[in-house]
Amino acid sequence: MNYSNIPTHEVKKIWVDMSKKERIDLINNKLSESNFNYLEFIKVLDAKNDGQVILSLLNQMSASERGTFLLDLESLLKNQIDNGINIWLEPIGDKNSLRNLRGIEVKNV
């Protein structure tokens, strides 16, 4: 089945009407109330009015751990706050030492 043309959930008006600080505080409160203390592993950097929540990981995780962790976290936020929320990790620069030695630089937009 092709899901590319299916519209995504939009956030509700109450989310849009909140300030950035109110949205971040709401997310942090829900995360601290959860059975699994997500705040030990992440920091909420931004919560945009379109539902995008930007996170920073505080601890390194393998790709498989990170994927499961982020899916569980997004599911919690969608169920507890708003179904239109989508989480994103903060973009980070290239840490590959071989590319850095060759002088190749990858810039974030």
Jmol script that loads the backbone (N, CA, C; Angstrom):
load data "model"
ATOM      1  N   MET A   1       0.844  -1.188   0.000  1.00  0.00           N
ATOM      2  CA  MET A   1       0.000   0.000   0.000  1.00  0.00           C
ATOM      3  C   MET A   1       0.881   1.241   0.000  1.00  0.00           C
ATOM      4  N   ASN A   2       0.483   2.243  -0.723  1.00  0.00           N
ATOM      5  CA  ASN A   2       1.217   3.495  -0.820  1.00  0.00           C
ATOM      6  C   ASN A   2       0.663   4.488   0.207  1.00  0.00           C
ATOM      7  N   TYR A   3       1.499   4.858   1.179  1.00  0.00           N
ATOM      8  CA  TYR A   3       1.074   5.785   2.227  1.00  0.00           C
ATOM      9  C   TYR A   3       1.537   7.218   1.963  1.00  0.00           C
ATOM     10  N   SER A   4       2.202   7.458   0.841  1.00  0.00           N
ATOM     11  CA  SER A   4       2.786   8.780   0.600  1.00  0.00           C
ATOM     12  C   SER A   4       1.741   9.869   0.403  1.00  0.00           C
ATOM     13  N   ASN A   5       0.531   9.508  -0.014  1.00  0.00           N
ATOM     14  CA  ASN A   5      -0.498  10.526  -0.254  1.00  0.00           C
ATOM     15  C   ASN A   5      -1.516  10.645   0.875  1.00  0.00           C
ATOM     16  N   ILE A   6      -1.300   9.897   1.955  1.00  0.00           N
ATOM     17  CA  ILE A   6      -2.223   9.960   3.088  1.00  0.00           C
ATOM     18  C   ILE A   6      -1.855  11.166   3.950  1.00  0.00           C
ATOM     19  N   PRO A   7      -2.816  12.026   4.249  1.00  0.00           N
ATOM     20  CA  PRO A   7      -2.497  13.208   5.069  1.00  0.00           C
ATOM     21  C   PRO A   7      -2.104  12.799   6.490  1.00  0.00           C
ATOM     22  N   THR A   8      -1.151  13.530   7.059  1.00  0.00           N
ATOM     23  CA  THR A   8      -0.721  13.267   8.426  1.00  0.00           C
ATOM     24  C   THR A   8      -1.672  13.978   9.392  1.00  0.00           C
ATOM     25  N   HIS A   9      -1.651  13.536  10.633  1.00  0.00           N
ATOM     26  CA  HIS A   9      -2.481  14.162  11.654  1.00  0.00           C
ATOM     27  C   HIS A   9      -1.970  15.570  11.932  1.00  0.00           C
ATOM     28  N   GLU A  10      -2.883  16.479  12.099  1.00  0.00           N
ATOM     29  CA  GLU A  10      -2.518  17.844  12.463  1.00  0.00           C
ATOM     30  C   GLU A  10      -2.747  18.035  13.953  1.00  0.00           C
ATOM     31  N   VAL A  11      -1.967  18.925  14.550  1.00  0.00           N
ATOM     32  CA  VAL A  11      -2.141  19.201  15.970  1.00  0.00           C
ATOM     33  C   VAL A  11      -3.428  19.993  16.183  1.00  0.00           C
ATOM     34  N   LYS A  12      -3.951  19.875  17.367  1.00  0.00           N
ATOM     35  CA  LYS A  12      -5.189  20.578  17.714  1.00  0.00           C
ATOM     36  C   LYS A  12      -4.908  22.046  18.022  1.00  0.00           C
ATOM     37  N   LYS A  13      -5.957  22.833  18.019  1.00  0.00           N
ATOM     38  CA  LYS A  13      -5.847  24.276  18.242  1.00  0.00           C
ATOM     39  C   LYS A  13      -5.226  24.596  19.599  1.00  0.00           C
ATOM     40  N   ILE A  14      -5.514  23.789  20.604  1.00  0.00           N
ATOM     41  CA  ILE A  14      -4.967  24.062  21.939  1.00  0.00           C
ATOM     42  C   ILE A  14      -3.439  24.006  21.917  1.00  0.00           C
ATOM     43  N   TRP A  15      -2.861  23.092  21.120  1.00  0.00           N
ATOM     44  CA  TRP A  15      -1.403  22.996  20.986  1.00  0.00           C
ATOM     45  C   TRP A  15      -0.862  24.238  20.272  1.00  0.00           C
ATOM     46  N   VAL A  16      -1.523  24.633  19.205  1.00  0.00           N
ATOM     47  CA  VAL A  16      -1.083  25.779  18.411  1.00  0.00           C
ATOM     48  C   VAL A  16      -1.132  27.060  19.241  1.00  0.00           C
ATOM     49  N   ASP A  17      -2.138  27.189  20.087  1.00  0.00           N
ATOM     50  CA  ASP A  17      -2.321  28.406  20.875  1.00  0.00           C
ATOM     51  C   ASP A  17      -1.346  28.525  22.044  1.00  0.00           C
ATOM     52  N   MET A  18      -0.675  27.439  22.414  1.00  0.00           N
ATOM     53  CA  MET A  18       0.298  27.498  23.512  1.00  0.00           C
ATOM     54  C   MET A  18       1.576  28.181  23.042  1.00  0.00           C
ATOM     55  N   SER A  19       2.279  28.770  23.989  1.00  0.00           N
ATOM     56  CA  SER A  19       3.599  29.312  23.680  1.00  0.00           C
ATOM     57  C   SER A  19       4.596  28.150  23.603  1.00  0.00           C
ATOM     58  N   LYS A  20       5.749  28.421  23.038  1.00  0.00           N
ATOM     59  CA  LYS A  20       6.804  27.397  22.952  1.00  0.00           C
ATOM     60  C   LYS A  20       7.147  26.875  24.348  1.00  0.00           C
ATOM     61  N   LYS A  21       7.287  27.771  25.312  1.00  0.00           N
ATOM     62  CA  LYS A  21       7.628  27.375  26.683  1.00  0.00           C
ATOM     63  C   LYS A  21       6.540  26.489  27.282  1.00  0.00           C
ATOM     64  N   GLU A  22       5.282  26.838  27.052  1.00  0.00           N
ATOM     65  CA  GLU A  22       4.176  26.024  27.577  1.00  0.00           C
ATOM     66  C   GLU A  22       4.179  24.626  26.968  1.00  0.00           C
ATOM     67  N   ARG A  23       4.472  24.534  25.672  1.00  0.00           N
ATOM     68  CA  ARG A  23       4.523  23.222  25.016  1.00  0.00           C
ATOM     69  C   ARG A  23       5.668  22.388  25.570  1.00  0.00           C
ATOM     70  N   ILE A  24       6.837  22.997  25.741  1.00  0.00           N
ATOM     71  CA  ILE A  24       7.993  22.268  26.285  1.00  0.00           C
ATOM     72  C   ILE A  24       7.716  21.833  27.712  1.00  0.00           C
ATOM     73  N   ASP A  25       7.124  22.716  28.526  1.00  0.00           N
ATOM     74  CA  ASP A  25       6.787  22.366  29.910  1.00  0.00           C
ATOM     75  C   ASP A  25       5.788  21.214  29.957  1.00  0.00           C
ATOM     76  N   LEU A  26       4.791  21.237  29.085  1.00  0.00           N
ATOM     77  CA  LEU A  26       3.800  20.165  29.025  1.00  0.00           C
ATOM     78  C   LEU A  26       4.469  18.837  28.681  1.00  0.00           C
ATOM     79  N   ILE A  27       5.337  18.854  27.683  1.00  0.00           N
ATOM     80  CA  ILE A  27       6.049  17.634  27.296  1.00  0.00           C
ATOM     81  C   ILE A  27       6.900  17.122  28.446  1.00  0.00           C
ATOM     82  N   ASN A  28       7.663  18.010  29.069  1.00  0.00           N
ATOM     83  CA  ASN A  28       8.520  17.601  30.189  1.00  0.00           C
ATOM     84  C   ASN A  28       7.701  17.029  31.339  1.00  0.00           C
ATOM     85  N   ASN A  29       6.548  17.625  31.621  1.00  0.00           N
ATOM     86  CA  ASN A  29       5.691  17.107  32.697  1.00  0.00           C
ATOM     87  C   ASN A  29       5.190  15.706  32.379  1.00  0.00           C
ATOM     88  N   LYS A  30       4.738  15.492  31.146  1.00  0.00           N
ATOM     89  CA  LYS A  30       4.244  14.163  30.755  1.00  0.00           C
ATOM     90  C   LYS A  30       5.364  13.132  30.786  1.00  0.00           C
ATOM     91  N   LEU A  31       6.556  13.539  30.368  1.00  0.00           N
ATOM     92  CA  LEU A  31       7.682  12.607  30.369  1.00  0.00           C
ATOM     93  C   LEU A  31       8.125  12.255  31.781  1.00  0.00           C
ATOM     94  N   SER A  32       8.056  13.218  32.689  1.00  0.00           N
ATOM     95  CA  SER A  32       8.446  12.932  34.074  1.00  0.00           C
ATOM     96  C   SER A  32       7.392  12.100  34.804  1.00  0.00           C
ATOM     97  N   GLU A  33       6.131  12.189  34.370  1.00  0.00           N
ATOM     98  CA  GLU A  33       5.054  11.403  34.974  1.00  0.00           C
ATOM     99  C   GLU A  33       5.032   9.957  34.481  1.00  0.00           C
ATOM    100  N   SER A  34       5.709   9.683  33.368  1.00  0.00           N
ATOM    101  CA  SER A  34       5.653   8.341  32.784  1.00  0.00           C
ATOM    102  C   SER A  34       6.380   7.334  33.664  1.00  0.00           C
ATOM    103  N   ASN A  35       6.067   6.070  33.490  1.00  0.00           N
ATOM    104  CA  ASN A  35       6.713   4.994  34.248  1.00  0.00           C
ATOM    105  C   ASN A  35       8.205   4.913  33.942  1.00  0.00           C
ATOM    106  N   PHE A  36       8.576   5.278  32.744  1.00  0.00           N
ATOM    107  CA  PHE A  36       9.971   5.260  32.305  1.00  0.00           C
ATOM    108  C   PHE A  36      10.439   6.703  32.267  1.00  0.00           C
ATOM    109  N   ASN A  37      11.446   7.047  33.038  1.00  0.00           N
ATOM    110  CA  ASN A  37      11.871   8.443  33.114  1.00  0.00           C
ATOM    111  C   ASN A  37      12.662   8.835  31.867  1.00  0.00           C
ATOM    112  N   TYR A  38      11.960   9.310  30.859  1.00  0.00           N
ATOM    113  CA  TYR A  38      12.583   9.704  29.599  1.00  0.00           C
ATOM    114  C   TYR A  38      13.543  10.873  29.768  1.00  0.00           C
ATOM    115  N   LEU A  39      13.304  11.711  30.767  1.00  0.00           N
ATOM    116  CA  LEU A  39      14.121  12.915  30.918  1.00  0.00           C
ATOM    117  C   LEU A  39      15.560  12.613  31.298  1.00  0.00           C
ATOM    118  N   GLU A  40      15.856  11.376  31.694  1.00  0.00           N
ATOM    119  CA  GLU A  40      17.245  10.986  31.940  1.00  0.00           C
ATOM    120  C   GLU A  40      17.992  10.796  30.625  1.00  0.00           C
ATOM    121  N   PHE A  41      17.261  10.606  29.534  1.00  0.00           N
ATOM    122  CA  PHE A  41      17.862  10.245  28.259  1.00  0.00           C
ATOM    123  C   PHE A  41      17.772  11.342  27.200  1.00  0.00           C
ATOM    124  N   ILE A  42      16.850  12.291  27.384  1.00  0.00           N
ATOM    125  CA  ILE A  42      16.643  13.313  26.357  1.00  0.00           C
ATOM    126  C   ILE A  42      16.513  14.696  26.968  1.00  0.00           C
ATOM    127  N   LYS A  43      16.687  15.686  26.121  1.00  0.00           N
ATOM    128  CA  LYS A  43      16.379  17.067  26.470  1.00  0.00           C
ATOM    129  C   LYS A  43      15.500  17.604  25.349  1.00  0.00           C
ATOM    130  N   VAL A  44      14.388  18.219  25.708  1.00  0.00           N
ATOM    131  CA  VAL A  44      13.492  18.809  24.721  1.00  0.00           C
ATOM    132  C   VAL A  44      14.040  20.186  24.370  1.00  0.00           C
ATOM    133  N   LEU A  45      14.411  20.364  23.103  1.00  0.00           N
ATOM    134  CA  LEU A  45      15.005  21.620  22.652  1.00  0.00           C
ATOM    135  C   LEU A  45      13.975  22.589  22.095  1.00  0.00           C
ATOM    136  N   ASP A  46      12.965  22.058  21.418  1.00  0.00           N
ATOM    137  CA  ASP A  46      11.985  22.917  20.761  1.00  0.00           C
ATOM    138  C   ASP A  46      10.677  22.157  20.609  1.00  0.00           C
ATOM    139  N   ALA A  47       9.588  22.873  20.631  1.00  0.00           N
ATOM    140  CA  ALA A  47       8.260  22.310  20.388  1.00  0.00           C
ATOM    141  C   ALA A  47       7.518  23.314  19.520  1.00  0.00           C
ATOM    142  N   LYS A  48       7.474  23.033  18.240  1.00  0.00           N
ATOM    143  CA  LYS A  48       6.914  23.978  17.276  1.00  0.00           C
ATOM    144  C   LYS A  48       5.398  23.864  17.213  1.00  0.00           C
ATOM    145  N   ASN A  49       4.765  24.919  16.755  1.00  0.00           N
ATOM    146  CA  ASN A  49       3.298  24.925  16.730  1.00  0.00           C
ATOM    147  C   ASN A  49       2.722  23.971  15.686  1.00  0.00           C
ATOM    148  N   ASP A  50       3.551  23.451  14.771  1.00  0.00           N
ATOM    149  CA  ASP A  50       3.063  22.471  13.788  1.00  0.00           C
ATOM    150  C   ASP A  50       3.180  21.033  14.291  1.00  0.00           C
ATOM    151  N   GLY A  51       3.639  20.849  15.542  1.00  0.00           N
ATOM    152  CA  GLY A  51       3.722  19.522  16.139  1.00  0.00           C
ATOM    153  C   GLY A  51       5.103  18.913  16.132  1.00  0.00           C
ATOM    154  N   GLN A  52       6.069  19.564  15.507  1.00  0.00           N
ATOM    155  CA  GLN A  52       7.427  19.044  15.507  1.00  0.00           C
ATOM    156  C   GLN A  52       8.084  19.311  16.853  1.00  0.00           C
ATOM    157  N   VAL A  53       8.589  18.246  17.465  1.00  0.00           N
ATOM    158  CA  VAL A  53       9.294  18.350  18.737  1.00  0.00           C
ATOM    159  C   VAL A  53      10.734  17.928  18.479  1.00  0.00           C
ATOM    160  N   ILE A  54      11.679  18.833  18.764  1.00  0.00           N
ATOM    161  CA  ILE A  54      13.093  18.581  18.519  1.00  0.00           C
ATOM    162  C   ILE A  54      13.745  18.173  19.834  1.00  0.00           C
ATOM    163  N   LEU A  55      14.437  17.020  19.799  1.00  0.00           N
ATOM    164  CA  LEU A  55      15.064  16.459  20.988  1.00  0.00           C
ATOM    165  C   LEU A  55      16.564  16.326  20.806  1.00  0.00           C
ATOM    166  N   SER A  56      17.256  16.299  21.924  1.00  0.00           N
ATOM    167  CA  SER A  56      18.668  15.980  21.944  1.00  0.00           C
ATOM    168  C   SER A  56      18.835  14.755  22.835  1.00  0.00           C
ATOM    169  N   LEU A  57      19.592  13.770  22.367  1.00  0.00           N
ATOM    170  CA  LEU A  57      19.877  12.590  23.187  1.00  0.00           C
ATOM    171  C   LEU A  57      21.024  12.913  24.126  1.00  0.00           C
ATOM    172  N   LEU A  58      20.860  12.594  25.409  1.00  0.00           N
ATOM    173  CA  LEU A  58      21.896  12.865  26.404  1.00  0.00           C
ATOM    174  C   LEU A  58      22.890  11.722  26.518  1.00  0.00           C
ATOM    175  N   ASN A  59      22.486  10.520  26.091  1.00  0.00           N
ATOM    176  CA  ASN A  59      23.346   9.336  26.153  1.00  0.00           C
ATOM    177  C   ASN A  59      23.422   8.698  24.778  1.00  0.00           C
ATOM    178  N   GLN A  60      24.553   8.087  24.483  1.00  0.00           N
ATOM    179  CA  GLN A  60      24.669   7.386  23.212  1.00  0.00           C
ATOM    180  C   GLN A  60      23.877   6.091  23.274  1.00  0.00           C
ATOM    181  N   MET A  61      23.234   5.750  22.150  1.00  0.00           N
ATOM    182  CA  MET A  61      22.477   4.512  22.024  1.00  0.00           C
ATOM    183  C   MET A  61      22.808   3.905  20.683  1.00  0.00           C
ATOM    184  N   SER A  62      22.734   2.581  20.624  1.00  0.00           N
ATOM    185  CA  SER A  62      22.896   1.931  19.334  1.00  0.00           C
ATOM    186  C   SER A  62      21.696   2.291  18.461  1.00  0.00           C
ATOM    187  N   ALA A  63      21.835   2.081  17.166  1.00  0.00           N
ATOM    188  CA  ALA A  63      20.753   2.434  16.238  1.00  0.00           C
ATOM    189  C   ALA A  63      19.476   1.673  16.572  1.00  0.00           C
ATOM    190  N   SER A  64      19.588   0.399  16.928  1.00  0.00           N
ATOM    191  CA  SER A  64      18.383  -0.385  17.235  1.00  0.00           C
ATOM    192  C   SER A  64      17.734   0.094  18.538  1.00  0.00           C
ATOM    193  N   GLU A  65      18.534   0.411  19.541  1.00  0.00           N
ATOM    194  CA  GLU A  65      17.981   0.939  20.799  1.00  0.00           C
ATOM    195  C   GLU A  65      17.319   2.292  20.571  1.00  0.00           C
ATOM    196  N   ARG A  66      17.998   3.132  19.814  1.00  0.00           N
ATOM    197  CA  ARG A  66      17.505   4.482  19.558  1.00  0.00           C
ATOM    198  C   ARG A  66      16.174   4.450  18.806  1.00  0.00           C
ATOM    199  N   GLY A  67      16.068   3.590  17.804  1.00  0.00           N
ATOM    200  CA  GLY A  67      14.833   3.506  17.028  1.00  0.00           C
ATOM    201  C   GLY A  67      13.643   3.115  17.877  1.00  0.00           C
ATOM    202  N   THR A  68      13.805   2.076  18.677  1.00  0.00           N
ATOM    203  CA  THR A  68      12.727   1.620  19.557  1.00  0.00           C
ATOM    204  C   THR A  68      12.392   2.675  20.600  1.00  0.00           C
ATOM    205  N   PHE A  69      13.420   3.267  21.177  1.00  0.00           N
ATOM    206  CA  PHE A  69      13.236   4.306  22.193  1.00  0.00           C
ATOM    207  C   PHE A  69      12.427   5.477  21.635  1.00  0.00           C
ATOM    208  N   LEU A  70      12.790   5.955  20.445  1.00  0.00           N
ATOM    209  CA  LEU A  70      12.118   7.111  19.863  1.00  0.00           C
ATOM    210  C   LEU A  70      10.686   6.795  19.445  1.00  0.00           C
ATOM    211  N   LEU A  71      10.455   5.589  18.938  1.00  0.00           N
ATOM    212  CA  LEU A  71       9.081   5.196  18.595  1.00  0.00           C
ATOM    213  C   LEU A  71       8.199   5.130  19.836  1.00  0.00           C
ATOM    214  N   ASP A  72       8.724   4.559  20.920  1.00  0.00           N
ATOM    215  CA  ASP A  72       7.971   4.498  22.180  1.00  0.00           C
ATOM    216  C   ASP A  72       7.701   5.895  22.724  1.00  0.00           C
ATOM    217  N   LEU A  73       8.698   6.745  22.653  1.00  0.00           N
ATOM    218  CA  LEU A  73       8.556   8.116  23.139  1.00  0.00           C
ATOM    219  C   LEU A  73       7.510   8.876  22.323  1.00  0.00           C
ATOM    220  N   GLU A  74       7.568   8.760  21.006  1.00  0.00           N
ATOM    221  CA  GLU A  74       6.595   9.451  20.167  1.00  0.00           C
ATOM    222  C   GLU A  74       5.182   8.933  20.423  1.00  0.00           C
ATOM    223  N   SER A  75       5.047   7.638  20.600  1.00  0.00           N
ATOM    224  CA  SER A  75       3.744   7.051  20.900  1.00  0.00           C
ATOM    225  C   SER A  75       3.185   7.605  22.208  1.00  0.00           C
ATOM    226  N   LEU A  76       4.040   7.725  23.220  1.00  0.00           N
ATOM    227  CA  LEU A  76       3.612   8.281  24.507  1.00  0.00           C
ATOM    228  C   LEU A  76       3.118   9.716  24.328  1.00  0.00           C
ATOM    229  N   LEU A  77       3.868  10.536  23.606  1.00  0.00           N
ATOM    230  CA  LEU A  77       3.481  11.936  23.415  1.00  0.00           C
ATOM    231  C   LEU A  77       2.203  12.059  22.604  1.00  0.00           C
ATOM    232  N   LYS A  78       2.042  11.217  21.591  1.00  0.00           N
ATOM    233  CA  LYS A  78       0.822  11.238  20.786  1.00  0.00           C
ATOM    234  C   LYS A  78      -0.394  10.843  21.639  1.00  0.00           C
ATOM    235  N   ASN A  79      -0.245   9.840  22.487  1.00  0.00           N
ATOM    236  CA  ASN A  79      -1.356   9.377  23.310  1.00  0.00           C
ATOM    237  C   ASN A  79      -1.667  10.316  24.476  1.00  0.00           C
ATOM    238  N   GLN A  80      -0.639  10.916  25.055  1.00  0.00           N
ATOM    239  CA  GLN A  80      -0.821  11.734  26.249  1.00  0.00           C
ATOM    240  C   GLN A  80      -1.123  13.212  25.945  1.00  0.00           C
ATOM    241  N   ILE A  81      -0.626  13.706  24.802  1.00  0.00           N
ATOM    242  CA  ILE A  81      -0.744  15.147  24.541  1.00  0.00           C
ATOM    243  C   ILE A  81      -1.557  15.432  23.283  1.00  0.00           C
ATOM    244  N   ASP A  82      -1.017  15.042  22.117  1.00  0.00           N
ATOM    245  CA  ASP A  82      -1.674  15.373  20.846  1.00  0.00           C
ATOM    246  C   ASP A  82      -1.210  14.394  19.774  1.00  0.00           C
ATOM    247  N   ASN A  83      -2.149  13.862  19.018  1.00  0.00           N
ATOM    248  CA  ASN A  83      -1.844  12.870  17.992  1.00  0.00           C
ATOM    249  C   ASN A  83      -1.028  13.444  16.836  1.00  0.00           C
ATOM    250  N   GLY A  84      -0.961  14.758  16.719  1.00  0.00           N
ATOM    251  CA  GLY A  84      -0.227  15.390  15.627  1.00  0.00           C
ATOM    252  C   GLY A  84       1.245  15.618  15.909  1.00  0.00           C
ATOM    253  N   ILE A  85       1.731  15.218  17.080  1.00  0.00           N
ATOM    254  CA  ILE A  85       3.129  15.431  17.444  1.00  0.00           C
ATOM    255  C   ILE A  85       4.024  14.463  16.679  1.00  0.00           C
ATOM    256  N   ASN A  86       5.150  14.985  16.205  1.00  0.00           N
ATOM    257  CA  ASN A  86       6.199  14.185  15.573  1.00  0.00           C
ATOM    258  C   ASN A  86       7.521  14.571  16.203  1.00  0.00           C
ATOM    259  N   ILE A  87       8.327  13.588  16.576  1.00  0.00           N
ATOM    260  CA  ILE A  87       9.605  13.920  17.199  1.00  0.00           C
ATOM    261  C   ILE A  87      10.735  13.812  16.186  1.00  0.00           C
ATOM    262  N   TRP A  88      11.711  14.663  16.384  1.00  0.00           N
ATOM    263  CA  TRP A  88      12.893  14.735  15.538  1.00  0.00           C
ATOM    264  C   TRP A  88      14.106  14.877  16.436  1.00  0.00           C
ATOM    265  N   LEU A  89      15.205  14.277  16.029  1.00  0.00           N
ATOM    266  CA  LEU A  89      16.452  14.467  16.762  1.00  0.00           C
ATOM    267  C   LEU A  89      17.174  15.691  16.216  1.00  0.00           C
ATOM    268  N   GLU A  90      17.856  16.379  17.108  1.00  0.00           N
ATOM    269  CA  GLU A  90      18.641  17.543  16.730  1.00  0.00           C
ATOM    270  C   GLU A  90      19.700  17.104  15.716  1.00  0.00           C
ATOM    271  N   PRO A  91      19.858  17.859  14.634  1.00  0.00           N
ATOM    272  CA  PRO A  91      20.897  17.489  13.669  1.00  0.00           C
ATOM    273  C   PRO A  91      22.277  17.700  14.271  1.00  0.00           C
ATOM    274  N   ILE A  92      23.167  16.760  14.012  1.00  0.00           N
ATOM    275  CA  ILE A  92      24.531  16.878  14.521  1.00  0.00           C
ATOM    276  C   ILE A  92      25.494  16.796  13.346  1.00  0.00           C
ATOM    277  N   GLY A  93      26.668  17.341  13.534  1.00  0.00           N
ATOM    278  CA  GLY A  93      27.677  17.329  12.485  1.00  0.00           C
ATOM    279  C   GLY A  93      28.256  15.936  12.285  1.00  0.00           C
ATOM    280  N   ASP A  94      28.999  15.780  11.230  1.00  0.00           N
ATOM    281  CA  ASP A  94      29.637  14.516  10.890  1.00  0.00           C
ATOM    282  C   ASP A  94      30.786  14.264  11.857  1.00  0.00           C
ATOM    283  N   LYS A  95      30.765  13.111  12.530  1.00  0.00           N
ATOM    284  CA  LYS A  95      31.800  12.779  13.499  1.00  0.00           C
ATOM    285  C   LYS A  95      32.799  11.758  12.950  1.00  0.00           C
ATOM    286  N   ASN A  96      32.718  11.448  11.662  1.00  0.00           N
ATOM    287  CA  ASN A  96      33.596  10.457  11.079  1.00  0.00           C
ATOM    288  C   ASN A  96      35.003  11.034  10.958  1.00  0.00           C
ATOM    289  N   SER A  97      35.957  10.439  11.676  1.00  0.00           N
ATOM    290  CA  SER A  97      37.315  10.977  11.715  1.00  0.00           C
ATOM    291  C   SER A  97      38.026  10.844  10.378  1.00  0.00           C
ATOM    292  N   LEU A  98      37.724   9.803   9.595  1.00  0.00           N
ATOM    293  CA  LEU A  98      38.381   9.648   8.292  1.00  0.00           C
ATOM    294  C   LEU A  98      37.972  10.750   7.334  1.00  0.00           C
ATOM    295  N   ARG A  99      36.695  11.080   7.289  1.00  0.00           N
ATOM    296  CA  ARG A  99      36.262  12.173   6.423  1.00  0.00           C
ATOM    297  C   ARG A  99      36.839  13.491   6.902  1.00  0.00           C
ATOM    298  N   ASN A 100      36.936  13.656   8.219  1.00  0.00           N
ATOM    299  CA  ASN A 100      37.503  14.889   8.752  1.00  0.00           C
ATOM    300  C   ASN A 100      38.975  15.025   8.377  1.00  0.00           C
ATOM    301  N   LEU A 101      39.717  13.909   8.340  1.00  0.00           N
ATOM    302  CA  LEU A 101      41.121  13.953   7.968  1.00  0.00           C
ATOM    303  C   LEU A 101      41.305  14.331   6.505  1.00  0.00           C
ATOM    304  N   ARG A 102      40.375  13.942   5.656  1.00  0.00           N
ATOM    305  CA  ARG A 102      40.479  14.247   4.232  1.00  0.00           C
ATOM    306  C   ARG A 102      40.029  15.671   3.927  1.00  0.00           C
ATOM    307  N   GLY A 103      39.520  16.371   4.903  1.00  0.00           N
ATOM    308  CA  GLY A 103      39.105  17.748   4.687  1.00  0.00           C
ATOM    309  C   GLY A 103      37.701  17.885   4.131  1.00  0.00           C
ATOM    310  N   ILE A 104      36.937  16.801   4.135  1.00  0.00           N
ATOM    311  CA  ILE A 104      35.563  16.860   3.655  1.00  0.00           C
ATOM    312  C   ILE A 104      34.701  17.348   4.806  1.00  0.00           C
ATOM    313  N   GLU A 105      33.886  18.338   4.525  1.00  0.00           N
ATOM    314  CA  GLU A 105      33.037  18.926   5.557  1.00  0.00           C
ATOM    315  C   GLU A 105      31.585  18.801   5.138  1.00  0.00           C
ATOM    316  N   VAL A 106      30.746  18.251   6.026  1.00  0.00           N
ATOM    317  CA  VAL A 106      29.315  18.145   5.783  1.00  0.00           C
ATOM    318  C   VAL A 106      28.642  19.215   6.620  1.00  0.00           C
ATOM    319  N   LYS A 107      27.949  20.125   5.957  1.00  0.00           N
ATOM    320  CA  LYS A 107      27.311  21.232   6.666  1.00  0.00           C
ATOM    321  C   LYS A 107      25.843  20.948   6.873  1.00  0.00           C
ATOM    322  N   ASN A 108      25.335  21.250   8.076  1.00  0.00           N
ATOM    323  CA  ASN A 108      23.901  21.168   8.359  1.00  0.00           C
ATOM    324  C   ASN A 108      23.226  22.406   7.815  1.00  0.00           C
ATOM    325  N   VAL A 109      22.028  22.232   7.306  1.00  0.00           N
ATOM    326  CA  VAL A 109      21.286  23.372   6.765  1.00  0.00           C
ATOM    327  C   VAL A 109      20.505  24.038   7.861  1.00  0.00           C
TER     328      VAL A 109
END
end "model"
wireframe off; spacefill off
backbone 0.3
color backbone group
